[in-house]
Amino acid sequence: MRADAQRNAEKLRAAAAELFQERGLKVPLKEIARRAGVSHGTLYNLFGTREALIDEVVTGLAADRLAETAERALSFEEAREGFAYYVEKVCELQATDPAVADVVSGRYPAAECLMAICAQAQDAATRIIERAQAADAIRPDFTGEDLLLFFCTNALLARAVADTAPDAWRRQVAFLLDGLSTETAQGPLAVAPLTSQQMYVVMGRLAGTP
């Protein structure tokens, strides 16, 4: 890559990082190019697709933040506290960083690095859930798919109320945590959790894909 192209690529990465964190991963590419001070065509010549730019810019920061949250959750002596910390922290990240909200929701399945981060986060969440269940701290029928679906709806809620009630998500988290207590569980649920295939369809619809 020529020196001028390298400079333009760095400008675009910096502009994309700023705008993704401000407004999420759906920000128009023309605005990214404008903030970087380059043409729209230059962005496409250097990165080709939105997904390629996302993989270049977002994955490192998102992976670090989500991995750090999972490690901290697993370090709690009480599994119930670790689970509650994980749920609350991920929801807080979704509410304060639109880019992370889109990453957790898996809104861009064509971004391979991003989807790898989603898979790693889901694996970590499963370990946190199973640890809490082994300690009889949360319902035994709660699954990783249930938690991912909650995170997806929380991302939509956080975005919808950001300007009017930015802490509304905390109330929903409190209801979830109370509802998962084994002390108040009323027996098996009448509806089964979503399957992996159903989750794939749901995630695609949230991402705006067929």
N, C-alpha and C positions, 0 to 999 in steps of 0.2 A: 504494500500500500504506500502510495506517495505521501510525502510529508504533509501536504495540504489536506489530503484525504484523511490522514490520521488526526489532524487537528479538528477537522469537521466531525469526525466520528466521536471524538472526546466531547466536543460541544454538544452533540446530540445526546450522548449518554447522560451528561450533566443536566441538560434541560429535561430529558425524559424522567430522570430520577426525581427532580423537583415537582414536575406536573403530576406524575403518577402518585406521589405521596399527598399532593394537594387534592387531587380530584379522582384518583382511581385509574385503573388501566384502560378505561374506555376513552380517555381524553383524545380529542382529534389529533391525528398525526401532523396536520398542518400547523396546529398551535405549538407542537414540540419543535418543528422546524423553524417557526417564527421566533420562538424564544432563543433558539440556538443561533439565530442569525444566518441560517442557510436556506436554500430552496427546498421545496417539498420533494422535488426530483432527487436532490442530493441524499435526502433521508432514504428514499427507496433504493437508490443505487448502492448505498452503503449497507443497508440492513434488509432490504427486500420486503419484509412483512412486519406487522405489529408484533407477532409472536416472537420473531427473532430479536426484536428490540427489547421485548419483555425479558427474554432469557438472558440477554446481555446485561440488563440494568437491575432487575428486581430480584432475581433468584438468590444472589448472595446475601443481601440484607434480610430477605424474608426467611431464608434457611437459618441464618444465625439467630434471629429473634425467636423463631418457633422452636428451634432445637434448645436454645437456652431456657425457654419456658418449660419445655418437657423435662429437661434435666433437673430444673429446680423443683418441679412437681414430684418427681421420683425421689428427691432427696428428703422429703418430709418424713419424719418418723411415723406420723399418723397418716395412713393411706387416705382416709376421708379428707383430711386437710389438704393433702397433695392433689387429690382430684378436684376439690373446690377451687384451689389456687389455679389449676390449669384452666378450668372452664372460665373463671373470672378473668384471668390474664389474657386468654385468647380473645374473649369478647371485648375486652378493653382495647386490645390492639386493633380489632376490627372497627371499633368506634372512633379511634383516634388516627388511624392510618388507612385511608381508603385502598391503598395498594395491597396491604396485607389482607384486608377484607376480601379483595378479589382473588388473592392467592389461595386463601383458605377455602374459598368457595369453588375453586377449580374452574373458573369461568373461561379459561382459554386452553382447551384440551390439545390444541395444535402446538402449544409451547412445551416442548419436551422436557426441558430442564425444570420448568415450573411444575409440571405434572409429577416429576420425580420427587420434588419437594413435598407436594401434596401427599404422595404415597408414603414418604418417610414420616410426615406428620400424623397420618392416619395410623401407621404402625405404632408410633409413640403413644397416641391416644388410646389405642387398644391395650397397651401394657399398663397404662395408668388406670384404665377402667378395670381390667382384670385384677390388678393389685388391690383396688378398693373393694371389689367383689369378694376376693379371697379373705379380706378382713371383715366381711359381712357389713360393710359400710354403706353400700348402695345396692339397689335391687339387682338380683342375679339375671334378670331378663333384659337389662339395658345393654345395647350394643354400640359398637363403633359407628355403625350407620346411623343410629339414633342421634349420636352426638354430632356427627357431621351434618345431619339435617338441621339440628338446632343451630349450629354455627352458620349454616346458609341462611336461615330465617333471621338470625341475629344481624347478619351483615345487611340484609334488606331493611330491617328495623332501624339499625344505627344510621343508615344513610337517609332514611325517610324523616327521622326526627332530629337530625344533626343541628338544625337551626332553631328548633322550637323546644325540644326536651332532650338535650344531649346525654342525660343520664338514665333515660327510660329503660335502656337495656339492662341496667342493674336490677330492676324489679323483676324482669323475666328470668334472669339468672337465679335470683333468690327463689322464685317459684320452682324452677327446675331442680335446684339442689334440695329443697324441702320435699318435693315430690318423689325424689329418688331414695329417700331414707327408708331403710328396711323396717324401721320402727312403725311407720305409718302405711306400709304397703298393704293393699287389700287383696292380694292374691294375683294369679296370672292375668295378664291383659287379654282382652278379647280379640285384639288385632295384632298380627305378627309384625315384626320389624320389616323394613324394606330389604329386599334382596340386593345383592351387588348389581345385578342387571337393572333393577328398578332404580337404584341410586345413579347408575350411569345415565339413564334416561332423564332423571330429575336434574342432574348436574348439567346435562346438555341443554335442557330448557332454560335453566337459570343463566347459562352462558349465551343464550340466544341462538343456539344451533339446533338443527332439526333433530 
